[in-house]
Amino acid sequence: MALDVSSIQSSPHSLREGPRYAQAAAAEAAAAAGQGAAAAPIDLQQAVRDLQQLSAAFNTRLSFSLNEKLGQVVVKVIDNDTDKIVREIPPSELQHVYERIREVIGLLFDKSA
């Protein structure tokens, strides 16, 4: 099963706009590919392999991790030659902001009260 990213790349939404827009872009891509709500589940491991093969064409590699505080997947694009992080999605600064917002909300709305 191949992962077609052409329709995602042409989407007007960007990952910089936040997770809700990324979900909308994914839904648009699925609709453009002729898949409905009852589409077969995507094999996650195969999708990751496909993305890694695609990134190899650009002399980069992808690193997928989970931010456990947020329960959010973090993708790092790493240059193969220099081993430096080219891009992190979502950016680390934004991850820190999300964490602080959750901490503040936790202080305001303490569940033990």
ABEGO torsion letter per residue (X at the ends): XBBBAAAAAABABBAAAEAAAAAAAAAAAAAAAGBBAABBBBBAAAAAAAAAAAAAAAGBBBBBBBBAAAGBBBBBBBBAAAGBBABBOBBAAAAAAAAAAAAAAAAABBAAX
